């Protein structure tokens, strides 16, 4: 199982938008500068996020991206799936041909782990990440 930079960057960029969209749509160049993520990589990611209906875009001056719905309604697993990330730890990717064409002895255990990971990511919203971040910031500044 490996969550690549694409998935991490997608979550980071979505969180950036959620925290900053109160001032209007956020451009990818602003996210790129703030987060240190390549602009061309963000363009690829946001194409997928928009296709999945997680962000809306506005063109022209003052344009950029916004979340398509409230941060409490967008979950991390939706973002991960939108950018075609795979958190399935099974070598066979669920096909059951992991041991020379047959299902391996540990197949069921890895399948349960895959479901647990997806379930965990499905239980964490962008809003929860924002709340955690803001609480850490308040505690740090005390």
Order of alpha helices (4+ residues) and beta strands (2+ residues): alpha-alpha-alpha-beta-beta-alpha-alpha-alpha
